[in-house]
């Protein structure tokens, strides 16, 4: 896929004409079949306006595309180009959701995820890992240390909002699916 088509996909525009039903499958080909079916049968549920999202990615194109998608539906966004800056922003701004790339300069996304899950201030924030490499081991490892979901780059607008919708509570705020006991931080770290 050329760079223009990748950028179109990231912004939710298809590389093929959607009016051609034979080509419609190309926009959702990397989604599970149940998500592809739900797309046509169900109205999308959006997070409440003002939902705060932190995007941690070293690609300006990914940051721009995610920021544009999220802001178009009323999100407030914060951006960081490395894990250290992202973790500082997460502690300071306390976003409602974090999009965290796996491959980052310096500290990688898995190490950042581990630290975010150990910090009482950031522990309850749902995190969606993103990567251009869709290895099952990455998805498994991310879920084992506390990621709520995983998205492969390039992703569509539909996929971004479908993944967020899975995390919405009754008040339309993204929440962690569950907080395993292994995520709990001991009250006394000196023992």
C-alpha positions as CSV (number, residue, x, y, z in Angstrom):
1,X,0.0,0.0,0.0
2,X,1.4,3.4,-1.0
3,X,2.0,6.2,1.5
4,X,-1.1,8.1,0.3
5,X,-3.3,5.1,0.8
6,X,-1.8,4.5,4.3
7,X,-2.6,8.1,5.2
8,X,-6.1,7.8,3.8
9,X,-6.7,4.6,5.8
10,X,-5.4,6.4,9.0
11,X,-7.8,9.3,8.4
12,X,-10.7,6.9,7.8
13,X,-10.8,7.4,4.1
14,X,-10.7,4.3,2.0
15,X,-8.1,3.7,-0.7
16,X,-10.9,2.3,-2.9
17,X,-14.3,3.7,-3.7
18,X,-16.8,2.6,-1.0
19,X,-19.6,2.7,-3.5
20,X,-18.2,-0.5,-5.0
21,X,-19.5,-3.4,-2.7
22,X,-16.9,-5.7,-4.1
23,X,-14.1,-3.5,-2.6
24,X,-15.8,-2.7,0.7
25,X,-14.0,-5.6,2.5
26,X,-10.7,-3.9,1.9
27,X,-11.3,-1.2,4.5
28,X,-11.9,-3.7,7.3
29,X,-9.8,-6.7,6.3
30,X,-7.7,-6.7,9.4
31,X,-10.7,-6.6,11.8
32,X,-12.2,-9.7,13.4
33,X,-15.3,-10.8,11.5
34,X,-17.6,-10.0,14.3
35,X,-16.4,-6.3,14.3
36,X,-16.9,-6.2,10.5
37,X,-20.5,-7.4,10.8
38,X,-21.3,-5.1,13.8
39,X,-20.1,-2.1,11.7
40,X,-23.1,-2.4,9.4
41,X,-25.7,-3.4,12.0
42,X,-25.0,-1.1,14.9
43,X,-24.9,2.6,15.5
44,X,-21.5,3.7,16.9
45,X,-21.4,4.8,20.5
46,X,-19.0,7.6,21.2
47,X,-17.2,8.7,24.3
48,X,-18.5,11.8,26.0
49,X,-17.3,15.1,24.7
50,X,-14.2,16.3,26.5
51,X,-12.8,12.7,26.9
52,X,-9.0,13.1,27.3
53,X,-6.7,10.9,25.2
54,X,-2.9,10.7,25.3
55,X,-1.2,9.5,22.1
56,X,2.4,8.2,22.6
57,X,4.0,7.5,19.3
58,X,7.2,8.6,17.6
59,X,5.5,8.9,14.2
60,X,4.2,12.4,13.5
61,X,1.9,10.9,10.9
62,X,0.3,8.6,13.4
63,X,0.0,11.3,16.0
64,X,-1.6,13.7,13.5
65,X,-4.1,11.1,12.2
66,X,-5.2,9.9,15.7
67,X,-5.4,13.5,16.9
68,X,-7.6,14.5,14.0
69,X,-9.9,11.5,14.4
70,X,-10.3,11.9,18.1
71,X,-10.7,15.7,18.1
72,X,-13.4,15.4,15.3
73,X,-15.6,13.8,17.9
74,X,-14.9,16.1,20.8
75,X,-11.8,14.5,22.5
76,X,-9.1,16.6,24.1
77,X,-5.7,15.2,23.0
78,X,-2.2,15.2,24.4
79,X,0.8,14.0,22.4
80,X,4.2,12.6,23.2
81,X,6.9,11.3,20.9
82,X,8.6,9.0,23.4
83,X,7.8,6.9,26.5
84,X,9.4,9.1,29.1
85,X,7.5,12.2,27.9
86,X,4.3,10.2,27.6
87,X,4.5,8.8,31.1
88,X,5.1,12.4,32.5
89,X,2.1,13.6,30.6
90,X,0.0,10.7,31.8
91,X,0.8,11.5,35.5
92,X,0.2,15.2,35.0
93,X,-2.9,15.2,32.8
94,X,-4.5,12.0,33.9
95,X,-6.1,11.1,30.5
96,X,-9.2,8.9,30.1
97,X,-7.4,6.7,27.6
98,X,-3.8,6.1,26.3
99,X,-2.7,5.0,22.8
100,X,0.8,3.6,23.3
101,X,3.1,2.6,20.4
102,X,5.3,-0.5,21.1
103,X,8.4,0.6,19.2
104,X,9.6,4.0,20.6
105,X,13.0,5.7,20.9
106,X,14.6,5.0,24.3
107,X,12.2,3.1,26.4
108,X,9.9,0.8,24.5
109,X,6.1,0.6,24.8
110,X,6.1,-2.6,26.9
111,X,8.4,-1.1,29.5
112,X,6.3,2.1,29.6
113,X,3.1,0.0,29.9
114,X,4.7,-1.9,32.9
115,X,5.6,1.4,34.6
116,X,2.1,2.9,33.9
117,X,0.5,-0.1,35.5
118,X,2.7,0.1,38.6
119,X,1.9,3.8,39.2
120,X,-1.2,4.3,41.3
121,X,-2.0,7.6,39.4
122,X,-1.9,5.9,35.9
123,X,-2.9,2.3,36.8
124,X,-6.7,2.8,36.2
125,X,-6.2,4.3,32.7
126,X,-7.1,2.0,29.8
127,X,-4.3,1.6,27.3
128,X,-4.5,0.5,23.7
129,X,-1.2,-0.7,22.3
130,X,-0.4,0.1,18.7
131,X,2.3,-1.3,16.4
132,X,3.0,-1.9,12.7
133,X,3.8,-5.5,13.6
134,X,0.8,-7.7,14.5
135,X,2.7,-10.6,16.2
136,X,0.6,-12.8,18.5
137,X,3.4,-12.6,21.0
138,X,3.1,-8.8,21.2
139,X,-0.6,-9.0,21.7
140,X,-0.2,-11.7,24.4
141,X,2.6,-9.9,26.2
142,X,0.7,-6.6,26.1
143,X,-2.4,-8.2,27.6
144,X,-0.4,-10.0,30.2
145,X,1.0,-6.7,31.6
146,X,-2.2,-4.8,31.4
147,X,-3.1,-3.5,27.9
148,X,-6.8,-3.4,27.1
149,X,-6.4,-3.8,23.4
150,X,-4.0,-3.9,20.4
151,X,-4.3,-2.1,17.0
152,X,-2.1,-2.8,14.0
153,X,-0.9,0.1,12.0
154,X,-2.3,1.3,9.6
155,X,-5.7,1.4,11.3
156,X,-9.0,2.9,10.1
157,X,-11.2,5.4,11.8
158,X,-13.7,2.7,12.3
159,X,-11.2,0.5,14.1
160,X,-10.1,3.2,16.5
161,X,-13.7,4.0,17.6
162,X,-14.7,0.3,17.7
163,X,-11.8,-0.4,20.1
164,X,-12.7,2.6,22.3
165,X,-16.4,1.7,22.3
166,X,-15.5,-1.7,23.9
167,X,-14.1,0.2,26.8
168,X,-17.0,2.7,27.5
169,X,-18.9,2.5,30.7
170,X,-22.5,3.6,31.3
171,X,-21.3,7.2,31.5
172,X,-19.5,6.9,28.2
173,X,-16.0,7.1,29.8
174,X,-13.3,4.6,28.7
175,X,-12.5,2.2,31.6
176,X,-10.2,-0.7,32.0
177,X,-11.9,-4.0,31.2
178,X,-10.7,-5.5,34.5
179,X,-7.9,-4.7,36.9
180,X,-6.2,-8.0,37.7
181,X,-4.8,-8.5,41.2
182,X,-1.3,-8.6,39.8
183,X,-1.8,-4.9,38.8
184,X,-2.3,-3.8,42.3
185,X,0.5,-1.8,43.8
186,X,1.5,-2.6,47.4
187,X,0.8,0.2,49.8
188,X,4.2,-0.2,51.5
189,X,6.9,-0.4,48.8
190,X,9.7,-0.8,51.5
191,X,8.7,-4.3,52.6
